[in-house]
Amino acid sequence: MQKVFGFIREARAELKKVTWPGKQQVWYSTLVVIFVTLLVAVYLGIVDMALTGVFSRVIG
């Protein structure tokens, strides 16, 4: 049981050392993630359509 309490104590001490991001930084990071996700989705959609067209001509 001592190990568990020691772990919790150490974890709390480490969490006090963390520099948490501000609200604005979190907002901008979220926008970047959404933008990159949409960009990758569009890219993969274009590649999928191109490969579908190529393979349908080769097979069909």
C-alpha positions as CSV (number, residue, x, y, z in Angstrom):
1,M,0.0,0.0,0.0
2,Q,3.0,2.3,0.7
3,K,4.0,1.9,-3.0
4,V,0.6,3.1,-4.2
5,F,0.7,6.2,-2.0
6,G,4.3,6.9,-3.0
7,F,3.3,6.7,-6.6
8,I,0.4,9.1,-6.1
9,R,2.6,11.5,-4.2
10,E,5.2,11.5,-7.0
11,A,2.6,11.8,-9.7
12,R,1.1,14.9,-8.0
13,A,4.6,16.4,-7.7
14,E,5.3,15.9,-11.4
15,L,1.9,17.3,-12.4
16,K,2.8,20.5,-10.5
17,K,5.9,20.9,-12.7
18,V,3.8,20.7,-15.9
19,T,3.3,23.9,-17.9
20,W,-0.2,23.7,-19.0
21,P,-1.2,25.4,-22.3
22,G,-3.4,28.4,-22.3
23,K,-6.9,28.6,-23.7
24,Q,-5.8,30.3,-26.8
25,Q,-3.0,27.8,-27.5
26,V,-5.4,24.9,-27.1
27,W,-7.9,26.6,-29.5
28,Y,-5.2,27.2,-32.2
29,S,-3.9,23.6,-31.8
30,T,-7.4,22.3,-32.2
31,L,-7.9,24.3,-35.4
32,V,-4.6,23.0,-36.8
33,V,-5.6,19.4,-36.1
34,I,-9.0,19.9,-37.8
35,F,-7.4,21.6,-40.8
36,V,-4.8,18.9,-41.2
37,T,-7.4,16.2,-40.8
38,L,-9.5,17.8,-43.6
39,L,-6.5,18.2,-45.8
40,V,-5.5,14.6,-45.5
41,A,-9.1,13.4,-46.0
42,V,-9.3,15.4,-49.3
43,Y,-6.0,14.1,-50.4
44,L,-6.9,10.5,-49.7
45,G,-10.3,11.0,-51.4
46,I,-8.6,12.3,-54.6
47,V,-6.1,9.4,-54.5
48,D,-8.9,6.9,-54.0
49,M,-10.9,8.3,-57.0
50,A,-7.8,8.3,-59.2
51,L,-6.9,4.7,-58.3
52,T,-10.5,3.6,-58.7
53,G,-10.5,5.0,-62.2
54,V,-7.2,3.4,-63.1
55,F,-8.2,0.0,-61.8
56,S,-11.7,0.1,-63.3
57,R,-10.1,0.7,-66.7
58,V,-7.5,-2.1,-66.2
59,I,-10.0,-4.6,-64.9
60,G,-13.1,-3.6,-66.7
